[in-house]
Amino acid sequence: MYFEMAESRFLKTGLALILAVVILLLACSEGICAYFTIPESKLLDSEFSSTRWGGTVSRSDAPGTAVQFVFSGLSDNGTGLKDDCPVDTIYGQLIPSHVNGDFSNFSAYALTFVNLDTEAISVSLFINTGFTGPSGTPSNDSNNDTFWQSVWTQIEPGQRKIVTLYFDYATPWNIEDNPDPHTHGTNGVPTSINNFDRAEVSAIGFEVAGPGGNSEATILASPTSPSAEGINSFIIADGTLLKNKDNGRPWFYAGTNNYYIGIDNTNTVVVDEILSDMNAMNLNVLRLWGFNDDQSKTTKLQGPNAGDFIESNFQMLDYVLCKASQNGVRVIIPLVNYWDDYGGMQQYVNWNGGGTREDFYSNAGAQEDYKHFISYMVSRVNTMNGRIYKNDPTILAWQLANEPRYQMDTTVGNGSALSDWISSTSSYLRNTIEVKQLVTTGMEGFYDSGNTSKGGVLWMDNEGTGFILQHADANVSFAGFHTYQDQWALTDSQSISWIANHIRDARREASLGKPVIMDEFGRNTTIEDRNLSFKSYLKTANRELANGTNFRILYHDSYPNYDGFGVYNPNDANTVEIIKNYANKTSLLNSTGVHQLLSFEYNDEDFTKTDVVGAQVNSITRVDTPTWSLTGDGAVKIDCSFNTGDKVMVGAELEDIITAIAGINVSDYGYNYLIARIMIEDNASFDPCDLSIKLYNKTTGGWTYAYNTATDIIKPGLWYELTWPIATAGDLSDLKEIGIDVWANSNYSGNIYVDFIGGDLTFLNDNLFPKIDLDGSGFINEYDLNLFTKNWLNTGLDTKGDINEDQIVNFLDFTELALAWQYP
């Protein structure tokens, strides 16, 4: 019934190494290790020393793991190098009849290149596959292979780039040399390397070309690990949760906005430092503009006519996506602006006869040009890493527009221009172009009516939008909204009500039942007021279980705070700390599945309701330490004393954020368990006695106790976890109070600490219980491992731990245990 954080016996056993290996192997099977990495020893051992055609090359080892290549006689067609020995067991499984490598378990390989010359070069990777000759008989003749090539990547002088060959998007040549069952496709047309060819790789290599007649080049090449490619898993929407597609775990995030970083910025240092700031703040989602149609800007993406796409300007967006992925940052991209900044909808109307921005939705020419832009954008191949935008998991979501409205229509209902546009455009992205990422609207969140009752103001009723209606379309993956207290003239309480209502309407009303993010919020007031607002905004988002938040705006130091919304790291230290605290909560939620209903981060979480029988509570105070190691955000210290048989109940009275009335609705949060973490202070007066601690709650129906969470003997100085199955916790639609109940079987005087109370979302995988939850605690942890090891290799009667039911407790069962493991 508890989880022991200190002096974990498991960490002292050799099984820790086994668990690490198992988890690594499981991670590889989910695609995390799907990128083939050239062993450093092979790259340094005279690899890639033979030219394939044209030109000459010399090589020498460079410091570290890099190799320097000097080329001469280059042409626009390139000089290919290849591995100078057969691809054998070093690179994969040996194929005896061909002495080739089996790359079936890999999806790509990559090398990192640095251009040391004064002229630009272009680089592509290749592999040779399939040694079944035209006659259909096996052959090791190099004339009977297919040459697969990545996209060409241009590297400027002094620039470092990762070049990747994706096995699902490679250009074949000489495919006629290998008939069925090998190569399929057309020479020169990118396609997926089929499974037969992937199993017979004879050589790997790269080509270097001198664009524009450049005949010489000096480059560094070095092995590139899977982690260098960054994000490889998509995020999907599942009910009210965002989830990692690879492992099925709920996924929450903290992020920011920086609109100009990819479309109105030519300095890669700015990109690198913004991403570095995000890492320092534990932020993992960046919302940025995917449009720039302002014809006065040299950084515009298209012009002077619609569809005249400017390749060189798109390459900065390539850079942002590549670097974001390597930094573990996902990206949200709106595809057009409602406002005139950066061209917006108005520019599309101007290209098609003129009118107002609202005409954008019904102007057939504007819609055709807009969809042409979308098609070009999402089908683009990133020149930095070879990924196709619509297949790149770095992109979390596409937004149809930034803050779309339709002020000409205040009826909003089905059939309105904006509703029809949202439906058709989201379908175009999801069903016609078939993007793999999430799709949402980008709206501010105004309701079609009744905004004042939601925390807004009356003018919002006349913007031609409907938060619930226009997010209900089946092709809209999740809902989103913005919060601007100063621009919209909202009070503090209105702003909190606005945030809470949107989260509840998205997650809990039958009309939506979708995830929801607050993708813009900010204040251009004093720093002190901003900090107070950010603290309350994020606390509300956390308690109401928003799936993500993006504050406006993380500026680079070189960018002036012209709009008053700028947050600078580290100069705005207090604001940064508030944002980091929230980001840490999302990290905890992602890693453990525990949502903190009460975290005691701030003094306004009132854990002071007491009820004593014989016992005495001297004081209840919030303290910074000690805290459970995964939170570090404050705890409650209860100074109390007991005689044998005494009892004390300590809890928090819960008040609804919107109504300010006692009681909150947590019945549909998605919890499997209610959870509390407690620790008994280690002091001389502690016998130790048998303290029985359980959770309790109070609702309209009265008191309910979690009798099944009583512990055995609680050891001093260790954190314990109390769990309470929701099925036995009663009706939680009106939870008025929650806390802990402590009984003493011997005398005690000292402190009891409570770190937080919350709920487990979905990590307690019901289809694995009770086979893996061996001790019945509701968690897969150290205690299950202890029971498991007692029966290691047992057969016959005592086979508790035989998870796969093959009548023996062995490594296969341990693999299942590792899959369900919940705490690092």
Secondary structure, 3 states (H helix, E strand, C coil): CCCCCCCCCHHHCCHHHHHHHHHHHHHHHCCCCCEECCCHHHHHCCCCCEECCCCEEEEEECCCCCEEEEEECCCCCCEEEECCCCCCCCCCEEECCCCEEECCCCCEEEEEEEECCCCCEEEEEEEEECCECCCCCECCCHHHCEEEECCCEEECCCCEEEEEEECCEEEEECHHHCCCCCCCCCCCCCECCCHHHHCCEEEEEEEEECHHHCCCEEEEEEECCHHHHCCCCCEEEECCEEEECCCCCECCEEEEECCCCCCCCCCHHHHHHHHHHHHHCCCCEEECCCCCCCCCCCCCCECCCCCCECHHHHHHHHHHHHHHHHCCCEEEEECCECCCCCCHHHHHHHCCCCCCHHHHHCCHHHHHHHHHHHHHHHCCECCCCCCEHHHCCCEEEEECCECCCCCCCCCCCCCCHHHHHHHHHHHHHHHHCCCCCEEECCCCCCCCCCHHHHCCCHHHHHCCCCHHHHHCCCCCCCEEEEEECCCCCCCHHHHHHHHHHHHHHHHHCCCCCCCEEEEEEECCCCHHHHHHHHHHHHHHHHHHCCCEEEECCECCCCCCCCCCCCECCCCCHHHHHHHHHHHHHHHHHHHHCEEEEECCCCCCCCCCEEEEEECEEEEEEEECCCCCCCCCCCEEEEEEEECCCCEEEEEEECECCCCCCECECCCCCCCCEEEEEEEECCCCCCCCCCEEEEEEEEECCEEEECHHHCCCCCCCCCEEEEEEEHHHCCCCCCEEEEEEEEEECCCEEEEEEEEEEEEECCCCCHHHCCCCCCCCCCCCCHHHHHHHHHCCCCECCCCCCCCCCCCECCHHHHHHHHHHCCCC
